[in-house]
């Protein structure tokens, strides 16, 4: 199910929207607007998750031991990589 909403847009934005549709990037204005809103909501959601991670890390930062383990594991994974296959 979908809900129809009315949105007022300035003429220059409508012209750009119509150009996107004319170039075939979207099938319709509605699809373009929906795609833009989906991207906006997704970006805001990612931003909120990032913010929550920051709060959590401030509350419970990594210990020196955890950072040392992460560094060791990163070095091990780089050293185990079969680099010769890439060139």
Backbone bond lengths (Angstrom), bond angles and torsions (degrees), N, CA, C in turn:
res aa  C-N    CA-C-N  psi(-1)  N-CA   C-N-CA  omega(-1)  CA-C   N-CA-C  phi
1 X - - - 1.442 - - 1.522 109.35 -
2 X 1.276 116.83 142.65 1.458 122.08 177.16 1.521 109.44 -124.94
3 X 1.319 115.11 160.93 1.453 121.82 177.53 1.519 108.35 -121.01
4 X 1.280 116.67 130.24 1.452 121.18 177.85 1.520 108.95 -85.61
5 X 1.339 116.12 134.58 1.456 120.87 175.83 1.525 108.83 -127.77
6 X 1.313 115.62 154.18 1.462 120.99 177.13 1.525 108.26 -100.44
7 X 1.312 115.55 134.15 1.458 120.70 179.70 1.520 107.94 -133.27
8 X 1.315 116.60 131.76 1.454 120.66 175.80 1.518 107.90 -96.38
9 X 1.335 116.11 129.98 1.465 121.97 -178.76 1.517 109.59 -126.01
10 X 1.327 116.66 147.73 1.463 118.95 176.19 1.534 109.96 -68.92
11 X 1.326 116.92 150.89 1.465 121.03 -175.98 1.538 113.76 -54.77
12 X 1.326 117.35 -38.77 1.474 118.59 -177.92 1.533 111.30 -65.59
13 X 1.324 117.06 -33.66 1.463 120.22 178.03 1.534 110.32 -71.42
14 X 1.320 117.03 -37.72 1.467 120.88 176.91 1.522 110.08 -64.49
15 X 1.334 117.55 -39.91 1.468 120.41 177.59 1.526 110.64 -61.06
16 X 1.327 116.80 -43.98 1.464 120.17 178.51 1.522 111.04 -64.83
17 X 1.303 116.38 -39.63 1.455 121.78 177.16 1.527 110.01 -60.91
18 X 1.308 116.66 -45.48 1.464 121.03 178.92 1.527 111.38 -64.37
19 X 1.320 117.80 -35.26 1.473 120.32 176.78 1.525 110.73 -63.44
20 X 1.323 116.73 -41.78 1.466 120.09 178.41 1.527 110.88 -61.44
21 X 1.312 115.87 -42.04 1.468 120.61 178.95 1.526 109.50 -67.27
22 X 1.333 117.60 -44.03 1.467 121.34 -179.13 1.529 111.60 -62.04
23 X 1.331 117.06 -34.49 1.473 120.61 178.92 1.527 111.79 -77.41
24 X 1.308 116.46 -4.77 1.457 120.06 178.29 1.519 114.32 84.16
25 X 1.342 116.92 11.67 1.456 119.26 178.73 1.531 111.16 -72.04
26 X 1.321 116.01 -24.81 1.457 122.19 176.35 1.512 107.94 -140.76
27 X 1.332 116.41 152.79 1.461 120.45 179.89 1.524 112.60 -77.17
28 X 1.320 116.00 -23.58 1.467 119.81 -176.51 1.523 109.90 -159.23
29 X 1.319 114.84 167.46 1.464 119.41 173.75 1.527 110.22 -58.70
30 X 1.326 115.48 -43.32 1.465 119.84 -178.20 1.525 111.13 -59.29
31 X 1.331 116.32 -43.63 1.458 119.10 179.50 1.526 110.62 -63.66
32 X 1.315 117.57 -40.78 1.462 121.23 179.75 1.528 111.00 -64.35
33 X 1.328 116.68 -45.99 1.467 120.46 179.85 1.524 109.90 -64.20
34 X 1.329 116.85 -43.61 1.466 120.67 178.96 1.530 110.55 -60.69
35 X 1.323 117.01 -43.22 1.460 121.43 179.21 1.530 110.85 -62.50
36 X 1.324 116.00 -43.21 1.460 119.82 178.25 1.517 112.54 -62.84
37 X 1.314 116.29 -42.23 1.462 119.91 178.89 1.527 111.64 -67.21
38 X 1.336 116.53 -38.06 1.464 119.66 176.81 1.524 110.69 -61.52
39 X 1.332 116.65 -42.74 1.468 120.37 177.75 1.526 111.33 -64.21
40 X 1.319 116.97 -41.87 1.467 121.50 178.78 1.526 110.78 -61.62
41 X 1.325 116.57 -48.62 1.469 120.61 -179.49 1.520 110.27 -63.21
42 X 1.321 117.46 -42.06 1.468 121.12 178.91 1.525 111.19 -62.96
43 X 1.331 117.16 -43.01 1.472 120.70 179.29 1.528 110.57 -64.09
44 X 1.319 117.29 -41.67 1.467 120.33 178.85 1.521 110.63 -64.90
45 X 1.335 116.40 -38.98 1.462 121.08 178.79 1.535 109.87 -63.74
46 X 1.351 116.74 -45.00 1.474 120.31 178.18 1.526 110.77 -62.57
47 X 1.325 116.58 -40.02 1.458 120.93 178.60 1.526 110.57 -61.41
48 X 1.321 116.90 -42.75 1.462 120.68 179.70 1.529 110.89 -66.15
49 X 1.304 117.49 -40.35 1.474 120.71 176.85 1.526 109.85 -62.47
50 X 1.333 117.10 -44.72 1.473 120.85 177.21 1.523 110.99 -58.85
51 X 1.331 116.00 -42.59 1.462 120.05 179.54 1.519 110.53 -62.54
52 X 1.323 116.59 -42.98 1.460 120.69 179.85 1.530 111.40 -64.83
53 X 1.337 117.04 -38.85 1.464 119.51 175.30 1.523 110.39 -61.13
54 X 1.319 116.70 -43.29 1.461 120.36 179.23 1.519 111.92 -59.71
55 X 1.324 116.41 -43.95 1.462 120.81 178.24 1.525 110.04 -61.75
56 X 1.325 116.48 -43.89 1.464 120.34 -179.46 1.529 111.47 -64.22
57 X 1.333 117.16 -42.08 1.463 119.61 179.78 1.522 111.75 -67.69
58 X 1.326 117.08 -32.87 1.469 119.03 175.21 1.522 110.55 -67.09
59 X 1.322 116.16 -37.09 1.456 120.87 -179.72 1.528 111.78 -73.15
60 X 1.342 116.33 -36.88 1.454 120.93 -176.49 1.523 108.75 -139.70
61 X 1.333 118.03 76.83 1.467 120.66 -177.64 1.525 111.45 -69.06
62 X 1.338 114.63 160.66 1.459 119.62 177.72 1.521 109.89 -64.68
63 X 1.313 114.24 146.31 1.463 118.87 176.22 1.524 108.57 -83.36
64 X 1.332 116.19 164.76 1.462 120.44 175.90 1.525 110.55 -59.04
65 X 1.325 115.95 -36.74 1.470 120.16 179.47 1.529 110.90 -64.96
66 X 1.329 117.56 -42.06 1.466 121.08 178.86 1.526 111.08 -64.64
67 X 1.326 116.49 -41.76 1.466 119.78 178.34 1.524 111.09 -65.27
68 X 1.340 117.58 -39.83 1.462 121.14 177.76 1.523 110.20 -63.63
69 X 1.341 117.83 -42.15 1.465 121.15 178.19 1.526 110.83 -63.39
70 X 1.315 117.28 -42.31 1.467 120.74 179.64 1.521 110.73 -62.89
71 X 1.326 116.84 -42.02 1.465 121.03 178.30 1.521 110.25 -63.73
72 X 1.337 116.89 -46.17 1.460 121.28 179.89 1.523 111.07 -59.61
73 X 1.325 116.83 -45.70 1.463 120.55 -179.88 1.527 111.86 -64.85
74 X 1.324 117.06 -37.99 1.467 120.19 177.87 1.520 110.91 -63.94
75 X 1.326 116.52 -44.72 1.468 120.42 178.85 1.523 110.30 -63.07
76 X 1.325 117.09 -43.35 1.469 120.58 179.20 1.523 111.19 -60.79
77 X 1.321 117.03 -42.99 1.470 119.24 -178.77 1.521 111.52 -66.95
78 X 1.320 117.16 -35.17 1.470 120.29 177.18 1.524 109.56 -68.01
79 X 1.319 116.17 -43.30 1.468 120.01 -179.19 1.531 112.00 -67.22
80 X 1.321 118.37 -29.10 1.462 122.02 -179.47 1.524 112.76 -83.16
81 X 1.311 118.02 -11.26 1.452 121.87 -178.84 1.522 110.18 -68.93
82 X 1.357 117.25 130.85 1.467 119.77 178.45 1.532 111.06 -78.20
83 X 1.308 116.32 76.07 1.462 122.27 -173.06 1.513 113.23 -58.55
84 X 1.302 119.22 -30.20 1.461 120.59 -175.99 1.524 112.33 -61.99
85 X 1.322 118.70 -25.01 1.459 119.32 -179.45 1.525 112.42 -72.24
86 X 1.331 119.17 -14.88 1.453 121.58 -177.72 1.512 113.52 -87.82
87 X 1.330 118.95 -9.95 1.455 119.83 176.53 1.480 112.22 -143.20
